């Protein structure tokens, strides 16, 4: 009987094949008292040395397979191996308890992992797997046990697992690994990032896939929509085989037609398409699809991925790496957005009744100037390495913005006094993601160099819908008329002040909304790199004059269902036309093609 499971699609594409359940070998860790504590510590150090050598080899292998940026994942693993605190914890436990070192290390791993997984932030929990990965490798050396590997698969298979360590994914036999499906993990885990880099369709967060999929079962992984089908019926298999064939054909056509095409509308209006990134290693995705810069560099990972505050130097290196890689294209760095659903254990942030409405983002930074100023210094120092811009999250009013600009001024004056080089013309922008910022957009625009609409939070706050709550997830609607009107108001304020206004939320990467957003006057779109080819195709097939007419019609609609039906019909017609032109060998017209207008559906008055 067919079973369909919903998870999170983290690497696009469709894979069909037999299931290969992969269960990490459970290490049997003994416990016994020891007398020679120094000998136990020496065993621990030897095991660490061996793991360090293994990781250095894995770094080189990964670099040769998919590039230096993705191999840098294992630099963070090397940092864990060399973590002084880990060694101190083992020494301290040896001194007070005098048990064998593998037992103590196993207990330290367990305690540390529980702490990391208790934090109410998926990205922080995902980093727990990195710690477990390294700790398990050290344990295997201490126990002289080989860990099970995906390095050599006997036949093409869909890998099914509770979770995969980054080292498992990096060593995977990519010739035979058709797809991945895991119970745990999330979209920002290193495993998800590596799956995208290896171009393996993957769905994570399925919760029960390991319990249902038996060895050899036919499995379908739909990385686009986030579904996994176990023992699908013949009709489902046929449908997905056809969809897989169609998507592969469309993808080839897009790469051929759109790859070297400038991102501009049919009537010559340029629309920069930028990448959203969280880790420096993700930049290679952007380069591959010809992103025209980074529109949102989330900096929280530096804090979520550490057991202590990252130093200014560590931050500087991360920011400079991205700025250099994208130079001369812009790199918009968002200052720290902690709090809310992103808690960091070592900062000891108090739990709040309503964390999304609490001490988070710019509010946290203004209350912790030590952390905020260190980050700003790192960003300004990195500005000499590329076209760096700075963006502030959750700005709710002019007083807040002016406070932020005063801190920026203090940091710049400090850098000048110390003789530190930086770009004195770094652009400063505000994210527009709360209703109060929309209402005051005309005022804020006068004191900003640019706006970036964060639709993820704007939708959440405007519609009073917690986007992480499964019970009301259906109410989280990008096409809500109120959201469209707020985008329009923000764009109008930006244009009146003659500053650019882009979108960096997930809505920017949804092709169905591309024509509408251009019609509303949005200047640039920033999204996950995997979405750029499809959105570029939409941009290059859009005439701005028609997009404006479409936007005017959409703004007259009163309900989500009307907007969704209107845009969906329009999008399907445009895709059908694009496929027809591609199949017929006809080049897309450069100036005189005009798709037939779509009229909004009339609904009877109730």
Secondary structure, DSSP 8 states (H G I E B T S, - for coil): --EEEE-EEEE-SEEEEEEEE-----------B-S-HHHHHHHHHHHHHHHHHHHHHHHHHHHHHH-HHHHTHHHHHHHHHT-HHHHHHHHHHHHHH-B-HHHHHHHHHHHHHHHHHTSS-HHHHHHHHHHHHHHHHHHHHHHT-----SSS-SS-EEEEES---HHHHHTS-TTTEEEEEESS--TTSHHHHHHHHHT-EEEE--SSHHHH--TT-EEEEETTTTEEEES--HHHHHHHHHHHHHHHHHHHHHHHHHTTS-SB-TTS-B-EEEEEESSGGGHHHHHHTT--EEEEEE-THHHHT-SS---HHHHHHHHHHHHHHHTTSEEEEE----BTTB--GGGT----TTGGGSS-HHHHHHH-HHHHHHHHHHHHHHGGGSEEEEEETT--SHHHHHHHHHHHHHHHHHHHHTT----TT-EEEEEE-SHHHHHTHHHHHTT-SEEEE-HHHHHHHHHT--TT-GGGGGG--TT-HHHHHHHHHHHHHHHHTT-EEEE-SGGGG-HHHHHHHHHTT--EEEE-GGGHHHHHHHHHT--HHHHHHHHHHHHT--SHHHHHHHHHHHHHHHHHHHHHHHHHT----SSS--------------
